[in-house]
Amino acid sequence: MNDISSPPLMSDPLDNSGEVTLTIARPEITPDYVTIAGLVLSLLVIVIAILISQSNASFFDVPSLFIVVFGTIFVTSTSYTWDELSKAGKIFGQSLFKRQTKLSVMARQLMDMAVISRKKGFLAFSYLEREISKDKVLADALQIVTDGYSGEDVERVLSQDIDALVERHRRSASIARRGAEVAPAMGLIGTLVGLVQMLADLSNPDSIGPAMAVALLTTFYGALLGTVVLTPLAAKLERNSNDEAKIRTLILTAMSSMARQESPRRLEMLLNSELPPDERIKYFD
């Protein structure tokens, strides 16, 4: 039977000479082409439908755009603080990008770190700072462990970090969803403004048709902004938040296990319980 403290590994982070080696995959932030393509193609479908229609109607009106776009921004802003809005702006930009870190890759990195801490102690990580610093989230979590905090303290601190992350993203998504609710309403308000102006000029029958078309454009812009842009953006923010929370949960599980000096075999089981079936790892033979 193998000794639980030094189980056979598929890829031992300690070479034959006992030298500690560790490879950390640097998280890559790449454009989320699916989101970008979805937005572009959605708008393109609408534009094509307009262009091939048998009509000479104009679908561009500056006052209508002004009411819908700026009205949506200002009305939505009244529901939140400036601090929430400024943070949301940064997170909105991040929704068009995604962090390329596979859960299975992160799990294997954490297993390597657990084996190193088990065999060489936390002091060994002082020689690996350059490699570990490739992933700031991982480096910050490891710093808490190497500072000597107990497993319970590590788990509590990292859990609070995850909760704060999820809450920030939830608020940003709620701003987008609030905007998606406001945009169609602002479109309706713009339409009512146009109808009032049209009814005030009924003495000129020739202007009724064009005026009605312009009035309806605000409803069109509001539906477009809310349905095509803001609602998918909110959904993407929530999805990105869940993905980031999964990564951080794996880190929490590993760091609290290392702080308790538990067996790496137990950590492998705990990590696999957090991973989807197709991402689960088999670290030991």
N, C-alpha and C positions, 0 to 999 in steps of 0.2 A: 504494500500500500504506500502511495506517495505521501511524503510529509506535507501537511497542509501549508506550512510556512514557506515551502519552496517547491511549488507544483511545477510539472513540465509545461512549458509554454510553446505556443505556436511561433511567437516572435519575442524573444527575451530582450528587454531593453538593457540588459547587462551582457556585454560580450565575454569571450572566453577569458580575457585578462581581468575581468571584474570592472572594466571601465563602464561608466554610466553613459548611455546614449539615449536620446529622446528626440523624436521628430514630431513637431507640432505643425499642423496644416494651418497656414495663415488664412483667416476668413476672407473670402473675396466678395466684394460688393459689385454685382453686375446688374445691368438694366434688366428689368422684368419684361421681357419681350412679349409675353402672353398678355400682360395688362396693357402695354402700349399698343400692341396690335389690335387688341379688343376694342380699345377706345377709338383708334383710327378707323378701323373697319366699320364700326357701328355708325360713325359719322359719315363715312364714305357711302354706305348703303343708302342713307337718307339723302345725301347729295345726288347720288345717281338717280334715285327715284324722282327727285325734283327736276333734274335735267332732262329725263326722258319723257316727262309728262307733257301732254299737249296743252301747254298754257304759257302765257307770257307774263305771269304774275311774278312780282319781285318778292323774294324771301329775305331781303335785307332792309332793316329799318333801324336807324340809330336810336331814336327815342325808346323804341321797344326794348332794344338791347340794354339801354341805360337803366330802364326801370327794373328789368329782370336781374341783371348781373349785380349792379350796385345795390339794388333793393335787397337781394338775397344776402349779400355780404353784410350790409348794415343791420338788417333785422336779425340775422343769425348772431351777430356780434353782441347784441343786447342781452343774449341769454348766457354769456360767458364773461370771464374776466380777461383783461389784457394778457396776463401771464399764461392763461390757458390757450388763448388764441395764438400767441407767439410760439409756444411749444408745438401747437398743432400744425403750424405752417411748416416747421422742419420735418415733422413726422409725415405730413402729406407728401413732401418731396421724396421721402424714403419709401413710400408705397410704390413708387415706380422703379425701385431697385430691390434686390433681394440678396440675402446673405447666403453664399454657397458653402454651407457646412452640412455634410451628411451626418445624420444621427449615428450611423454605424462607425463612421470615422472618428467622431468625437468620443464614442464609447470606447474604442480601442486606445485612443490617446489617454483616456482616463484610467484604463486598465494598466497601461504602461507606467503611469505615474504611481498607481497604487502598488505595483510590484517594486518600483524603486524605493518608495517610502517604507515598504515592508522589509526589504533587504538591506538598504543603506541608510535609512532614516531621512528625516526632512532636511538635514544638512546637505544632502546630495543635490538638492534642487538649487542651491546657491551657485553651483557650477553650470546650471542650465538656464540661468535667467534670460540670456539672449534668445534662446529658443522659445521659452515659455512666453516671453513678451510679445510674440507674434499674435497672440490672442489675448487682448486686454481683459476681457471678461474672465477668462480662465486664470490669467496671472493675478488678478485682484482676489479671486476666490482662494487661490493657493496661498496668497500672502496671509490671509486670515488664519489658515491652518498652520502655517510655519511660525506664526506669531505665538502659537501655543494655546489657542482657545480650545475649549472642550468640544466634543462632538455636538452636544446640545446647543452650545453657543453658535457654532458654525452653522448648524441647521437653521437656527432662529434668524441669524443675520441674513443668510442667503435667501431664506423664505421671504423675509421682508423686502429684499431687493426685487424678487420676482413679483411680489404683490404690487410694489410701486411701479414696476415696468408695465404690468398688465393694466393698472389703473390709468397710467398716462396714455396708453394706446386706446383704452376704452373711451376716455374723454375725447380724444382726437376723432375716433370713429363716431362718437355721438355728435360732434360738431358737423361732420359730413352728413350724417343722417338728418340732423336738424336742418341743414341747408337743403337737403333733398325734399324735405317737407315744405320749406318756405318757398322754394323756387316756383312750383306750380301755382302757389297762392299769389305770388307777386305777378306771375303771368296773368292770372285772372284779374287782379287789380288793374294791371295795365290795359287789359281788354275793356274793363268797365270805364276806364278813363277815355279810351278811344270811342266807345259807344256813346258816352255823354257828349263828346265833341261832335260826333256824327249827328246825333239827334238835335243838337243845337243848330244844325245847318241843313235841315230838311227842305228848305226852300230851293236847294240846288240838287235835284234828283240825280244828276250825273255824277255827283261826288259820293253818293251813298255806297256804291259797290267798292270803289277803291278804299274808302274810309273804313268799311267793314273788314276788308282784307288786312289792312294795317293793324286794326284793333285785335284781330285774331292772332297776329304774329306774336304778340307777347305771350299768349297762352302756349303757342308752339315753342317759343324759346324757353319758357319755364319748364314745360314737360321735358324738353331736350336736356336742359341742365340738370334737372333732378333725376331723371331716369337713366340717361346715358352716361353721365359723368359722376355725380355725387354718390348715388346709391352703390354702384360698383366700387367706387373708391373706398367707401366705408366698409364694404365686405372684404376688400383686399387688406385694409388696415387690421381688421379683426383676424384674418388668416395669418398675416405676418406676425401679429402678436402671439398667436398660439404657437407658431413655429419657434419663435425666439424663446418663449416660455418652456418649451420642451427641451431645448438645448440647455437652458439654465437649470432645469430640473435634474438633468443628467449630471451636471457639474455639482449641484447641491448634494445629490446622492453620493457621488464619489468622494467629495471633500469631507462630508460628515463621517463617511465610513473610514477614510484615512485618519481623521482626527481620533476616531475611536480605536484605531489600530486593528481593524477587523481583517479577516482573511480576504485576499483578493478573489477567492472562489465565491465567497458570499456576495461580494460586490458585483461580480459578473451576473449572478442570479438577479440581483436588485436592478441592475441596468437593463437586463433583458426584459424584466417585467415592465419597464417604462417604454421600451421600444416596440414599434409595430412589428408584426411577424416577419415581414420581408427585410427588416433592418437588424434583426437580432444577430448577435455575434457568438462565435465559439472560440474563445480565447485560449482555453486550455485543451490539451489532447484528451 
